[in-house]
Amino acid sequence: MNCRGCGALLRHEFIDLGEAPPSNSFLTKQQLGETEMKYPLKLFVCGGCFLVQLDEYKKSKEIFSDDYVYFSSYSRTWLEHAQRYAGMMKERFNLSANSLVVELASNDGYLLQYFKSRGVPVLGIEPSSRVARAAVQKGIETVVDFFGAGLGKSLAAQGRRADVIAANNVLAHVPDVNDFVRGMKILLKPGGVITVEFPHLMQLVENNQFDTIYQEHFSYFSLHTVQGIFEKHGLILFDVDILDTHGGSLRVYAAHGEDKAKKVSQHILNLLRLEKDKGMLSMDYYKGFAGKVEKVRSDFMAFLSREKLAGKKVVAYGAAAKGNTLLNYCGIRRDTIDFVADASEHKQGKFLPGSHIPIISEEGIRQTRPDYILILPWNLKDEITAQLSYVRQWGGQFVIPVPSLEVF
């Protein structure tokens, strides 16, 4: 296997989580008796550019198909994040009715709706027709396709170059990251701005966030690695924000390399220096991660065994992809966790891949009054605990296993 960033031969294993089914391939009742396809979750780190990556064992076109069930608008926290971003971008870059904002992997229009409401023209690009239909119903024009250099050229030829290209939590999902970035270079107007948000690899390593590893995520990025890929395609990173989304993310701002109006901020220089000081440009930094992950599994399994033996009822909240990585790595099945509640009607009535735990509505928590609620999307901890605060009435507690076991 060669590095999808720089092409170097991959020799260094980062972690091996065994095999698991795709984390968003939820099952119907009829599918429970069928053979379930599983794929390796084995990551490598490139000794040249330090990109951490998974091979494309399952093709992206199969993952982001019409059956894709992730809809961004079900998270209040994420909608608030999107709304703040739209307001900030319009003000900072003087966007108007003469501008065009293009979002790559625009999902159900969760973000572009806030630009549209501010009078800024928008265009979404989303590969899954199912979630794209939800965006169109909101009045968001959406191209149903995968983005790359080919689509970038086509849109540019139509005179639809972008003042702003937004790519939130999509860079990790792209098997050919160079083609994707090259496409952004083609689509961007002179003087335009690209913003890309992605979970920061430093947070994954230092906070044991192994459950963010699944087949949809082909790559895991540091600022250093992203800067190298963008520079290769004539784009310069000129600013960066450190975000608390998804357990710790970065939002980088990029422009054409020839755009002299964009000056590289001290934020970029400071974060690059921090990554170097942390040792992220050395293979030693990536050693020992597997041992920390094994401790998370051991502690979590010991807790579940003890509480189930004591007759306690344990359920989960949030049928999240990261939760499926956790459950499958730990070998947990429905005899340990009774069900998972989720707000999305697109998931209710189905079963988690691998573990086959049933997905039901939140009403199941009120009816069964469990002793423990395992929060699978731990990045939404505050939102979920506020939403489910009523469990305190019968002495219910919450559980988060990552980065270390927490019962509260």
N, C-alpha and C positions, 0 to 999 in steps of 0.2 A: 504494500500500500504506500502511495506517495502522498505527501502533504498537499492538501487542497489549497493551501495558501501560497507556498513557495515552490512546491514540486519536489522537495527533498524526500529521500527514502525515510520512512518512519521506522525507527529502531527501538524507541523507548515507550514501554507500557506505562500508562498513568494509573488506571484502575480497571479491574474486571468485575462487573456486577453479575456475571452469568448471562443467562438468556431470559428474555421476557417478551411478551406480546407487545405490539404498539400500544402506547399508553392511552391513546384516545380512540382505540378500536373497541368501543363498548358493544356488548353482546345482547342479542334478543334472547328470549327464553328458548326459542327453537334452536338457536346456535349453541346452547350449552352442551349439547351432546355431540357436537362436531369437533373435529381435530382443530386445535387452536395453534396457529403459526406463531413461533417464537424466534427471536433474532438476538444475536450477541449484543451485550452492552459492554463492550471492551473499548476503552479509550486509549489513545496514544498521544504523546506530546512530541512535537517536532523539535529536533535538536538545532534547527536552523533559525526558525522564526518564532518558536515557542507557542504555536497554535495547538491547542488541545482539541482532539477531534475523534469522531466516530465514523467508521466507514458507512457508506450508503447501502446498508444491508436490505432495507426496504425502500423502494423508490419514492421520492417525494410526491410524484403524481398519484401514487396509491394512497399515501397518507392524507394528502389534502384533497380528497375526492368529494363527491356530492354527499357522502355519508359523514363528513366532518361535523362534529357537534359542539365545537368551542365557539361560543358567542360572547364577545367582549363586554357587551352591555349589561350582563348580569352582575357585574361587580360595581357597587356604588363607589368604592375607593378608586377604581380604575377610571370611571367616568369623570370623577372630580379631577383626577390627574390630567385627563385629556382636555377638560375645560380650561384648566389653568394654563396648559401649554398653548392652546389656541389663542387665548388672550395675550399671553406673553409674546408669542411670535408675531402677531399682528402689530403690536406696539413697537417691538424692537426692530422689525424689518419693514415697517411702514406698508403693510399689505393693504390692498384696496380692491375695489371692484374691477380693477385692471390687472390684478394679479391672478396667478393660478397655483393652487396648492394640490399636489399629487401625493397620495399616500399609497405606499406599497404594502400589500397584505392588509387591506383596509377593513377586513372583516365585515361587521354588520353596520358600519358607518358610525361607530361609537365616537370617533375623533372628528371626522370631516363634518359632522352635523354642527359642530361648534364654530367652525370656520364659515360654513354656509349661513348660519344664523347671524354672523357678523358681516355679511355682505361680501364675503370673499369667495370667488368661484373655486370649485373643487372637482377633483376626479379621483376615484378610487380604482385600485387594481387589486383584484382578489381572485385566487385560483379556485376556490370552492364556490360553486354556483348556489349552494344551499344558503350559506351565510351572506353571499352577495345579494340574494333576493331581499333579505331583510334590510340591507342598505338602500336598495332601489326603492323600497316602500317608504323610506324616509326622504326620498327625493334626491339621493346621492347617486349621480351618474357613476356607474361602475363597469370597468372592463373585466370580464371573467377570463383570466389568463395568468400564467406564471410570468414574472418579470425577469427580463434579462436584456442583453444588448440588442437582440432582435426587436423586441417590443419597444425599447427606447428609441431605436431608429425609426420605427413606424410612426410613433407618436410625434417625434420631432419633425418628420416629413409632412405631417398633417398640420404643422404650426402650433403644436400643443406642448411646447417646452415649458418647464416649470420654474416659477420663482422660488418655490419651496418644495422639496421632496422630503416627506416624512417616512421613516422606516422604523417602526416601533416593534421590537422583539421579533424581528423577522430574519436578521442577518444570520442567526444561529440555525435557522431552518433551511438555509440555502445550500444545496450540495456543491454548486459551482459558484463560489463566492466571488471569483474574479470576473466572471461574466456578469454577475449581478451588479458589482461596483462599476464595471465598464458601462453598463446600461445607464446607471445614474449619471455618469459623466456626460453621456450623450444627451440625456433628457434635460439636464439642467441648463437654464438660461445663463448667459454671461451675467455675472453679478448676483446670481442666485445662491441659495443656501440649501444644503442637505443637513438634516438632523437624523441621527441613528441612535436608538436606545437599545442597549443590550445588557444582560446580567454581567457583572464584572467578575472575571475569573478569580481575582484575588479574594473576593467574598466566598466563592465556592470552596476554595482551598482552605481558607482560614476559619470558615464557619461550618465545615462539614456538610455542605449543601449537595450531597451526592444524589439526592432525590430529584434534582433538576436535570439529571442525565436520563435521557430517553430518546427513542428513535427519531422523534421530530427534531431534536437538537443535534445537528451534525457537527457543530463547532462551538468552542468556548473561548472567549476573547479577553485578552488584556488590551490596554490602550496601546501599548507598544506594537502588538500584532496588527491591530486595526490601522494604526498609522502607516505601517509598512505596506499593507494591501492598498490603501487609498492612494498613497504616494506613487505606487507603481502604475496607477491609472490616471495620473495627472491631477489628483485632488489633494488638497491640503487641509489638515485639521487645524482650525484656528481657535476653538474654544471647547470646553467640556464642563458639564454639570455632573456633580455626584448626587445620585438619587437614592431614595430608600425603597423604591419599588422592586418587587421580586427579590427581596432579601439583599439588595444592594446593586444598583445598576449605574451605568454611565450613559449620558446623552452627549454625543460628540456633534460638533458643528463643523461642516466641511464646505469648501468652495473650490472653484477652479484654481489650479496652481498659479495661473497667470492673473488672478484677481488680486491686485496689489492693495485694494482697499481693505481687505481682510487681514488684520494683523494678528499674529499668533499670540494668544494671551498667556499670562504667567500661569494660569490654571493648568494648561497643557504641560508646560515645562515642569511644574511642581509634581504633577501626578506621574509623569514619566520618571522623574527622579525617585519618587516614592516606590514605584514598581521595581526599579533597579536596586534601591536600598533594601527592599524586602527579599531580593534574590530571585525575582521572577525571570531574570535573564540567565539563570543557571539551572541545570538539570537537578541539582540538589533540592531546590525548592519543591519539586513535584514528588519527591520520595517520601514515603511514610504516610501518604494520604489514605491508603487502603487500611492501615492499622487503625486510624481514627474512625473510619467508617465502620469497621467491624465492631468497635466499642459501642457505637450508636445502636447497631443491631442487637448486640448482646444485652445492653441495658433495657432496650425497648421490649425485647422478647421476655426478659425476666419479669418486667412489670406486668405484661399481659398474662403470663403464666400464673403469677402470684394472685392477681385480682380475679381471674376466672376461677381459680381453685377455691377462692373465698366466696364464690357465688355472685360476683359483681357482674353487672351488665355493661358491656362496652359497645358503643356505636361510633360511627365517624360522621364528620360533616365535610362536604365538598368533594365531589367526584373529580378531583384534579389529576392531571397527568403526573405531577410529582408524587402524589399519593400512591399511584399505581406502581411507580418505581419502588417506593418504600415497601409496600405490602408484598410485592413479588420477590424482592430481594430478601425479605424476612420470612418468606414462605407462609404468609398469613392467609387463611381462608375464612369462609363464612361461619365455621364452627367457633371462631375466636371473636370476630366482629360481626354482630347481627345484621347490620345494614349500614349504608351511607346515605345521608340526607343531602339533597342538592336542590337549589332553587330553579334550575333549568328544566323546563318540561321536556326539552329535547333529550335529556338523560334519564329522567324518571321512567321507571318501568323496565329499564335495561339492567345489565349486570357489568361489574368491573371486569376488565380483561385480566385473565390469569387467576385472580382470587375468586371470581364469580360471586362476589358480594352484591346483593341486590341494591339498587338505587331507588329511593322513595322520596316523597316530599318531606318538608320539615315537620309536618303534622305528626309524623311517626315519632319524633322526639317527644312531643307533648303527650302522646298517647302511652308510650312505653316507659317514660321517666327513667332513663338510663342513669347509671352511677357515673359513667365517664363518657365524655365526647372527645374523640380524637380529631383534632383539626388538621386535615390533610394539607390544605393550602395555607401553610403557616405564615406566608407573607401577608395574608389578610386577617391575621390574628385579632387585631383590634376591632375590625368591622364585624367579624363573626361572633366574638365574645359579647359585644354589645347587642347584636341581633338575638343571641340566644341567652341573654342574661337571666331569663325566667327559670333556667335550670337550677339556679341557686335556691329556688323555693323548696325543692326537695333534696337539697344537699348535693346536687350534681357538680362535677368538677371537669375541667378541661385538661387535655393532654397534648403536648407538643414534643415530639421526639428529636427534632433537629433544631439547633446544632447539638444539643444534649437534652436528655429527658427532663421535661418540666411538667409538673402536675400542680394545678392552681385552681 
